Amino acid sequence: MNGIFSFESNRGNSITHMKIQNHHTSIVSSPSFWDESYNENAIGWDLGTATPVFVELIQSQKLKPCRVCILGSGLGHDVIYFAQHGFDVVSVEFSEAAAKLQREAILEAGIHVELLNSDLFQLPQTHFESFGSVKITGSERAVMSCVI
């Protein structure tokens, strides 16, 4: 594949494909790339709800409330779900446009979340070693951090 970004999501019976071709890899490292994606609603990766594997882990009580950091948190579906189930949530979102929409959703949900509009590689030192790591792999792939 010539593109730098490829996405495939199974939503119900339809599959969404997203490819960005002929771009230098640094484009996805720019907040303006992500702002444009959110502003144009070109977010085919967004499920519109919390990630199913997270929902399953929380509902099955395999993951108990703890301090979690959700990286690349987008519109905040996972952030809100975790907070509504007693987790202490730190949300990190690179895109200012997504962070603004997420902030509105958090306020509407009436929950408390620490939302950082930041590059995850530039997190404040206060967050260093605040989280252990849990990798979750399955039909939905995601990475989250949790104090274990």
N, C-alpha and C positions, 0 to 999 in steps of 0.2 A: 504494500500500500504506500502511496506517495504522501498521504496526509500525516499530520502529526497528532491528530486527535481523532479517535474513533469511539463511537458509543453505540451500544445496542441495548435496548431495554424491552423486556416483554411486559406489555401493559394489557392485561386481559388476553384477547386473541390477536392483538396487533403488535407488531414489532416496530420500534422507532429506531432509525439509524441516523447518526449524525457524524459527518466527516468534515474536517477542515483541511483542505489541501493546499499545497504550495505555500506554506507559511514557515517562517523560521521559528524554531522552537521557543525563542524568547517571547513570542507573542502571548502565550498562555501564562507567562510570568508577569504580565502587565495587568494591573487592576482595570485599565481601560478596556481590555479584551472582555473581561467578565462583566464589567458595567454595561457594555454594549449588548452582550448576550441577554442580561436581565432586562435592560430597557426595551429591547426588541422582542421580549418573550421567546427568545430562541434557546430555551432551556429544556430540550428533549430528555435530558437525564433526570429531571425532577419528577418524582412519582406522584406528587400532590398529596402525599400522606407520609407518615413515618415509615422508615425502612422495615419491611416485613420481618427480617431476621432479628432486629432489635425488639419489635413488638413481641415476637415469640419468646425471646430470652426473658423479657420482663414479665410477660404473662405467666410463663412457666416457673418464675421465680429462680431461674438459674443465674440471674444477675440481680443482686440485691442493691438497693439504693446506696450510692457512694458518690464521690466527686468524679465527674466525667468531663472530658474535654472533647468537644465535637469539632473536628477540623473541616474546613470547607463546608460550613453548615448551611449555606444557601438561604433558602426561604425560611428555614427554621423548623421544619416538620419534626425532625428527630429531637431537636432542642426542646420544643414544647412538650413532646411526648414524654421524654425523660423527666423534665421538671414536674409535669403533672403526676408523675409516679414517684415523687419523693427524692429524686436525684439532685445533687448540687451541681448545676450545669455551668460550664464555661464554654461559650460558643466563639469560634474563631472564623471570621469570614473576611476574605480578601477584597471582595467587591463592595464598594460603598453603596451601590444601587441595591444589591441583595441585602446588605446590613440594614438599610433603611426600611425595606419591606419586612425584614425579619423583626426589627424593633417594633413596628406597628402590630405584627401578629402576636408578639410577646405581650404587648400592652393589652391587646384585645383578649388574650387568654388569661390575663390577670395573674401572671406568674413572675417569679424573680429569676433572672438569668444574668450572668456576667457576659455581656456581648463585647467582644474585641474586634473592631474593624481593623485588621492587621494581617500582615504577611506572617504565616505561621513560623517562618524562620527568623522573625524579628519580635517574638513574644517578649514581654517584660521579664526580667530576671526573677521577679516574684513568682513566676509560674514554672521555673526550672525545677525539675524533680518533684513536682506537685502530683504527678500522676504515674501510675504503673502502666503497663501496656496490655491490652487484650486485642488480639486480631481475630476477626470473625470472617470466615470464608464460607461461601455456599452459593446458592443461586444468585444471591445479592452479595456483593463484596463490599466490605466497609472496614474502616479502621477506627477504633475509638480508644480512648485511654481511660483508665479507671484505677482508683486506689484499691489495691488488692489487700 
